[in-house]
């Protein structure tokens, strides 16, 4: 789980720092003792293991502890770290040992590999106690079982999917390593037993190998292997080409003006659109072609479509007599929305992070931050990225948590947290259930956040970029090593960073304000240092988070891309009014209301998040929602909060196809009639349940350049995918007129109880 530290606050590790043996937390029963140390040892003796011994776990992942007991003493317990057992087996004492009443032994699974402190206690009447504290090194020399059931399926010309059965291990699995043709190994966590192989060439032979890796780093002795051959390259559609994107595809073909008068396009067997020869005819430069010749190109956009879906497409060419003169078709697959964090990164971090906690590591640094994070002096590297701090006594003493609390102690790890926090602030910790839904709802990325994962009582922190942190926290729920999630955050950090659940502990008094416009914040404030929000119970807390994310993102992108954009007091006031109106629509109330929790926001731009043209579409959305003021007619305010409908099912079910404005006489005449080489844009989006008059208010129409048709679909598909907008979910549309005018890119973010997550971040243009 994860600690996300700002790189600007951290430096490179000191190369001259000497690693020292980490300080381990002494079991509570032996508090104040330093191993090896014994008290009243005449009452109890520990014969095995000896102090400093290396002890290997057995086939059940356990170790044996044994000794003898005085005839007037009784066993109390044995503690290994925070793990306590009172389960003993007693027998006769060794021969020739005077006054010893019995032998004792117990077996247990140590909470972590590596250094463990063992505290053994007995009690001798009248109330005389005996304590023995020893340090041992626990190792696991038994590799996991070989992987079985390896198969390769879903073979295409360019990819294949390997799947296998679960391996077993005596102490615990860390995950699996997959290699293709002897190349670089790819890691998955213990809960993931499949891997998609991409980037292959058609009709080529390949070998995939899989080994299991346990929490000690042992690998299964014999790799499972399978060979496969990729399929033939799909034949090019005769006379037809496809250029698929995230939310649609462009179909192109050459016309035959001697016969073609109109075309009928069929998508997945159903009539999709009928159009004239000239409507989509272009020259080689993409300009409208008039006349349309055999050298021209018909460029027909197919959208909106869902990402990574397969479709069939056919075109019938119709002559002047209404007869079909030819037909052509083919298949295509829309592109997948690129995830915010590559799956390979999530898998590696969750696998190695759980392995780190089980080996006694205190923190694990994600690959993208290695070399950028200051490793505390004296820390010892257990394996690449995994460290045991010289002193982690405070964190170890408080994790896993019994209750939510603020940490007022010091060690190397908490000191590292404090360095990343504003002056006078420190870490606070609290529970977070170990399920993906709880992680999604409560843990969102910000400037500094930490989440620990724990195997039994051994916990490790993960240092990772914010986006990696949230994705790996959710994925960790499926790994075998994870027992519980614990959130670690910084007290009083700027909105969008601290977790509301912790704030409720630290700032229990509700603070309500009269309205967003009245709150004393300004667009020129340094939002990275403003730490006096205290609004976990305030009515306008989420609205403020929306405002903060919009201001922050537009400023960062403006500086990065050198845009002609700047906030002034007038535009800041308009933004707050738009947020008020959008949040009121989201709440479905009258007057002015603040946003609820867990809302997703789409900010349209003059270009898509990926840089494609979107100026006229963005302008249309701005105009439809009031042009920077309140929408007219007022009923359009509900358009601030449309909903997603996969494939436009809500509209189709109501009897409207994607050309509802042309095909239904109810919507005639309209501003899109007579358009030439243009497309008709509708807002709210056709894929929403509020488009095409489904709620009693006809959608707004505007003619926009055809070049923006597919970018519209790509942008929305990316927003839905990256920000996890599911079918039937609603989301806020937040139009900012000067942002569109400045050709700023669109972006999307999610507002959760803890802050905001810029899930659709504008790409850096080449």
Secondary structure, DSSP 8 states (H G I E B T S, - for coil): --EE--GGG-----TT------B----GGGTT--SSEEESTTSEEEEES-TT-EEE--TTS-EEEEEEEETTEEEEEEEETTEEE---EEE---TT-TTEEEEEEEEE--SSSEEEEEEEEEEETTTEEEEEEEEEEEE-----------EEES--SS-EEEE------SS-EEEEEEEETT---EEEETT--EEEE-S--TT-EEEEEEEEEETTS-B-SS-EEEEEE--------TT-EEEE-SSEEEEEE---TTT-SEEEEEETTEEEEEEETTTTEE-TTSSB-SS--TTSEEEEEEE---TT-EEEEEEEEE-TTS-EEEEEEEEEE------SS-HHHHHHHHHHHHHHHHTT-SEEE-GGGTTTS---TT-EEEETTEEE-SB-HHHHHH-S-SS-EE-----HHHHHHHHTS-TT--EEEEEE-SSHHHHHHH----SSEEEEEEETTEEEEEE--HHHHHHHHHHGGGSTT--EEEEEEETT--TTTS-HHHHHHH--S----S-GGGS---TTS-TTT------SS-TTHHHHHHHHHHHHHHHHHHHHHT-S----HHHHHHHHHHHHHHHHHHHT-SS-----SSEEEEE--SB-TTS-B-HHHHHHHHHHTTTTS--SSGGGGGGGG-BB-GGGHHHHHTT--TTHHHH-GGG-S-TTTT-SSEEEEEES-TTBTTSTTTTSS--EEEEEEGGGHHHHHHHHHHHHHHTT--TT-B-EE---HHHHHTT-B-EEEEEETTEEEEEE------
